[in-house]
Amino acid sequence: MEINVSKSELLRELTATQGVVERKTTIPILSNFLFEASGDKLSITATDLDLSLRTSCTAKVKKEGSCTIPARKLYDYVRLLPDADIAIRLMENHWVNIRSGRSNTKMVGMARSNFPSLPAFPNAGITKIPASVLRTLISKTIFAISSEESRYTLNGALMVLKAESIVMVATDGHRLAHIETQEKFAGVGEAKTLVPKKAMGELHSLLQNTDADFVEFAKDESTLFFRIGTRLLTSRQLTGQFPNYEAVLPKDNSKSVVVRCDELAGAIQRVAQFADERSGAIKVRLEKNELKISSSSTEAGESEDALDTSYTGEAMTIGFNSGYLLDFLKAADSEEVRLELKDPQSAGQMRPEDSEQYKYRYIVMPMRI
């Protein structure tokens, strides 16, 4: 294999791909990129066996072939090279020679045959999802996915495609983020898919750096495929039953108050400094024309903040994890939010006030205070 490739193009694709590479792996080949050169392009692949990304850039291919190169080392090295063409050549014993200007480096690669083979994109059952819609759905739910490996089915978000809409739901058992938007999908009945957290994260960063209008989504029995322009992300499916989320969506939270997002976030951040460090619990109290937020701990002291509201109902106090509320306020991207409560023992619900395209709601379980 022998190619010439522009530094800027190569670096762009290495940057997109390196998030997939496993930093700490017991299988050495997984910390390498697979390079395959043919025609007028260079294909770059990275995988951790659960997730893989294949991308490509234009290259002057002098000799077709393939090799594997240590991913992190190559990425760090290419970043430091001047903006010029880079010559990459496969040598004996899987060593790879990289030249640019007066820089000349040899890297120790590994046999191409060791690199795992990846599934091919299916020919049928492809759904086109608008890229901007999928990006929004992920950013509004990814933070609520559980990080506890024991709760396997909560380690991803549920994506529900219907003929007229798309829904995404994520929960860790303490809070739940639910977003829905009207979108027409021809030939789709109702398709439910569990998308793992790491795949969601990689998808989101790919969608933030693309000009593509659509994501082509497909799946087979074990793999999810997301094609964004020239990039193909594949992920192992999560198996198992996602909880019945519709059962926990509050129906009769009759006490509601509208507040400015930035004011509420500021008040929570100040008060949370004095909350119990382990639980992060704060008190939220509804009173006439006022929303009070307070916390206290024997180590740090106590704090209270108040916001003006137009609330006229009966007074009520409820406890919440401050971090959970801040996660939503950061993701809501709204000037005002509505907080809906029922009683101190029932889940609270938060919604952006000014979202027209998306129906977004966030449910948080109360804490004992």
GIPE-V527178 format. One record per pair of residues at least 4 apart in sequence whose C-alpha atoms are under 6 Angstrom apart, sorted by the first residue. I is the first residue (numbers start at 1). GAP is how many residues later the second one is. Records with the same first field share a line. If there is no record, write none. Layout:
# GIPE-V527178
I=GAP  GAP
This chain:
# GIPE-V527178
1=62  63  64  65  88  89
2=60  61  86  87
3=57  58  59  84  85
4=55  56  82  83
5=54  80  81
6=79
7=4  76  77  78
11=4
14=4
21=10  25  26  27
22=9  26
30=18
31=40
32=36  37  38  39
33=12  13  35  36  38
34=10  11  34
35=8  9  31  32  33
36=6  7  29  30
37=4  5  27  28
38=26
40=18  19  20  21
41=16  17  18
42=14  15  17
43=12  13
44=10  11  12
45=8  9
46=6  7
47=4  5
50=185  186
51=183  184
52=181  182
53=179  180
54=177  178
55=175  176
67=45
68=41  42  44
69=40
74=4
86=13  14
87=11  12
88=9  10
89=7  8
90=6
91=4  5
94=15  16
95=12  13  14
96=10  11
97=8  9
98=6  7
99=4  5
126=91  92
127=89  90
128=86  87  88
129=85  86
130=83  84
131=82  83  84
135=69
138=4
140=191
141=29  36
144=26  27
145=10  11  25  26  27
146=8  9  26
153=87  89
155=41  42
156=39  40  41
157=12  13  37  38
158=10  11  35  36
159=8  9  33  34
160=6  7  31  32
161=5  29  30
162=26  27  28
163=21  22  25  26
164=18  19  20
165=16  17  18
166=14  15
167=12  13
168=10  11
169=8  9
170=6  7
171=4  5
174=191
175=188  189  190
176=186  187
177=185
178=182  183
179=180  181
180=178  179
181=177
194=44
199=4
212=17
215=12  13
216=10  11
217=8  9
218=7
219=4  5  6
222=14  15
223=12  13  14
224=10  11
225=8  9
226=6  7
227=4  5
253=87  88  89
254=88
255=85  86  87
256=83  84
257=54  81  82
258=79  80
259=77  78
260=75  76
261=74  75  76
267=38
268=4
271=23  32
274=21  22  26  27  28
275=5  6  20  21  22
276=4  21
280=41  42
281=39  40  41
282=12  13  37  38
283=10  11  35  36
284=8  9  33  34
285=6  7  31  32
286=5  29  30
287=28
288=23  24
289=19  20  21  22
290=17  18  19
291=15  16
292=13  14
293=11  12
294=9  10
295=7  8
296=5  6
297=4
318=26
319=47  48  50
320=46  47
328=4
334=18
336=17
337=14  15  16
338=12  13
339=10  11
340=8  9
341=7
347=17  18  19
348=15  16
349=13  14
350=11  12
351=10
